[in-house]
Amino acid sequence: MPIYRHSFQSKLPEVPTSIFSVMSALAHKENALNLSQGFPDFESDKKLIELVNKAMVTGKNQYAPMPGIFTLRQAIANKMEYLYGVSYNPETEITITAGATQAIFTAIAATVKKDDEVLIFKPAYDCYEPTIELFGGKVISVQLDPEDFKIDWKLVKSLISEKTRMIIVNTPHNPSGRILSAIDMLQLENILKDTNILLLSDEVYEHIIFDDEIHQTAALYPALSERTFITASFGKTFHNTGWKVGYCLAPKELMAEFRKVHQFNVFSVNHPTQVALAEYLKTPNNYLQLNNFYQQKRDLFLSLIKDARFEFTPSKGTYFQLLNFKNITTESDYDFAIRLTKEQKIASVPISVFNENGLDTKVLRFCFAKTDETIKKAAEILCNI
Ligand SMILES: Cc1ncc(COP(=O)(O)O)c(C=O)c1O
């Protein structure tokens, strides 16, 4: 391949390959159990797959409308009304996206300008920071308490300035499995209510929440919902992360800006999948049973590793469990994760990569969106470490 000879400055000089790709590739090479990347090792419901097939054979194979097909937007509006009693207009306030990643990217691209400040909480999902930087924004990181991952709202308030454009929250939270409480949301509402600051609320694990906790969507809080982009992922909810279909909810004025960008970076999203999801969402049990389904997996995993040398606090949501290995080794979390993959044949994600300045708290993240058989194999390995 010819070498590019002109001077060229990377727009994202600090961005490495994502840790998920690194660990998944290593897991594959080492033939290790892959509990690193956040995807299930079981199939989506056959009924849903049949609905996609049906949509394809009945000719739903050309461009879908730019904001997504109306029946799917309507089904999402119905779900929001049914679950939370809130109303989103499917015409103007809901857009179907190529997964939550694109929804997050587009919301930031549409609103964050050069030198705007965006507050994020660390450990943070890895797409927020580079996207903010790509559009000239400045990331203001708030490191969460490494023990309980609680947000210090006084600290948040002290970091707000004239330049603050947006705050990004994520509940249930990847990687900690922590959830925001109603009190957290009220504190946030209080901080934002008389400002022009936008909120991006990443709620991709909305339907994976345990111990009878209730998901605190930003949509429930009027002074939040009027300024919030909520991002969601069908891939996480219906076990098909490879289909990359999600959506964004926002008030009309914000959604209009969102769509200006959406129409030029994606234009429209996979059509047959949308047709199938619209039909599948008509049965609330298809998403309501998910909490129990994953709680059983969490409980199985934790009961099997209760005598292992790892320490843990049970995850409250998401399909991730953090395990602290400070009783096992003084190695860095990165080195330990690599060694576990190579020697013990189990892959995880070191938490330092999500932390401010690579803070290493000796914690690894394991994904339990796996068959019971995989979970049992993983637990057996972890008990012998
Ligand atoms: C917190 C969080 N937000 C967003 C995403 C991206 O979701 P999608 O696969 O729908 O793009 C993920 C995926 O792991 C995630 O964990």
The ligand as a Tripos MOL2 file, in Angstrom:
@<TRIPOS>MOLECULE
LIG
   16    16     1     0     0
SMALL
NO_CHARGES

@<TRIPOS>ATOM
      1 C1        -23.1760    1.7770   28.7020 C.3       1 LIG1
      2 C2        -23.2860    1.4280   27.2620 C.ar      1 LIG1
      3 N1        -23.7560    2.3410   26.4080 N.ar      1 LIG1
      4 C3        -23.8650    2.0780   25.1000 C.ar      1 LIG1
      5 C4        -23.5060    0.8590   24.5770 C.ar      1 LIG1
      6 C5        -23.6250    0.6170   23.1110 C.3       1 LIG1
      7 O1        -24.8030   -0.0580   22.7500 O.3       1 LIG1
      8 P1        -25.0400   -0.5640   21.2550 P.3       1 LIG1
      9 O2        -24.3980   -1.8990   21.1320 O.co2     1 LIG1
     10 O3        -26.5240   -0.6240   21.1060 O.co2     1 LIG1
     11 O4        -24.4130    0.4360   20.3520 O.co2     1 LIG1
     12 C6        -23.0050   -0.1300   25.4390 C.ar      1 LIG1
     13 C7        -22.5590   -1.4270   24.8950 C.2       1 LIG1
     14 O5        -21.8060   -2.1570   25.5200 O.2       1 LIG1
     15 C8        -22.9030    0.1660   26.8150 C.ar      1 LIG1
     16 O6        -22.4380   -0.7400   27.6810 O.3       1 LIG1
@<TRIPOS>BOND
     1     1     2 1
     2     2     3 ar
     3     2    15 ar
     4     3     4 ar
     5     4     5 ar
     6     5     6 1
     7     5    12 ar
     8     6     7 1
     9     7     8 1
    10     8     9 2
    11     8    10 1
    12     8    11 1
    13    12    13 1
    14    12    15 ar
    15    13    14 2
    16    15    16 1
@<TRIPOS>SUBSTRUCTURE
     1 LIG1         1 GROUP 0 **** ****
